[in-house]
Amino acid sequence: MAYVITEPCIGTKDQSCVEVCPVDCIYDGGDHFMINPEECIDCGACEPECPVEAIYPEDEVPEEMESYITKAAEYDFGS
């Protein structure tokens, strides 16, 4: 399981989450940051750092934002 960045990040893109990620799995996805689910080690360091509470464990993403799980899974992170 990975963490997922959702809609509240759009327009904010505060880099606090990027700075604390120990494996550098957070990427600039254009309108918001995205976590590469293949690289995320599920440490949770990013979640409390987000000032707009946009980061959730994959199994706790609110139903209305579940499309962000698919968006991250299908995003080309350049790997």
Buried (B, 14 or more C-beta within 10 A) or exposed (E): EBBBBBBBBBEEBBEEBBEBBEEEBBBEBEEBBBBBBEBBEEEEBBBEBBEBEBBBEBEEBEEEBEEBBEBBEEBEBEE
